[in-house]
Amino acid sequence: MTSNKIKTTKLPKKYYSLLIGAIMGLIMSLLISLTVTVVNIGIVLNFFQMRFNIFLTTLIIGFPLTIVVTPFVKNV
């Protein structure tokens, strides 16, 4: 009888805040881009193209901010 164990490696703890910040930045950018697009222009013919452009802008601004802010918020 053989066991088929999958070998997994854990991410070092020093990278947890970076990973959490990255995930939060991505989710925040997705939600903010959706909200900004719907509020400002509504559902139009080129909605997805405009949302993608806004998503890139919010990602460029929001991603680094969440990476920097997450460790401070986590320690509060």
N, C-alpha and C positions, 0 to 999 in steps of 0.2 A: 504494500500500500504506500503510495507516494503522496506527499502533500504538495500542493501547488500554492505555496505562499508567495505573495507578491512582496518584493522588497521595496520599501518606501524610505525616502529620506526626508527628514523634517527640515524646514527652513530655519536657519539660525535666528534666535530671538532678536538680534539686533536689526533684522530686516522686517520684523512685524509691523512697526509703525510706518515704514515705507510702503509695504504692501497694503495696509489698511488705508493709508492716504491715497494711494493710487486707485484703489477700488472706490473710495468715497469721491475722489475727483471725477472719475469716469461716470459714476451714477449721477452726481450733481450736474455735470455738464449735459448729460442726456436729458435730465428733467428740466433744467433751466432753458436749454435750447428749445425744447418742446413748448414750454410756457411762453417764452419770449416770442416765438414764431406765431403761435395761436393768438396771443393778445395783440401783437402789432400788425399782423397782416391777415390773420384768419386762415381758413383752409382754402387755398388757391390752387391753380393748376400745377404750378411748379413748387408745391409745398415741400416735398422731400429734398429737393435741391437747395432751397433756401434754408431749411432746417439744418442740413448738413453743413452749410457755410457758417451758420450761427453756432452750431456744435463745435466746429473747429476753433472758432474765436473763443468760446467759453472754455474749451479744453485747454487752450494755450494760456489762458489767464487763471482758470480755476485749478488745474492740475498742480502746478508748482505751489500755489497757495495752500492747498490741502496737505501737500507733503510737508511744508514748513509748519503749518498750524497744528496738525494732528498730534505731534508729541507734546505740545504745550497743553492742549485740551485734555489729552489722556492723563496727564499728571495732576490735573486739578481735582 
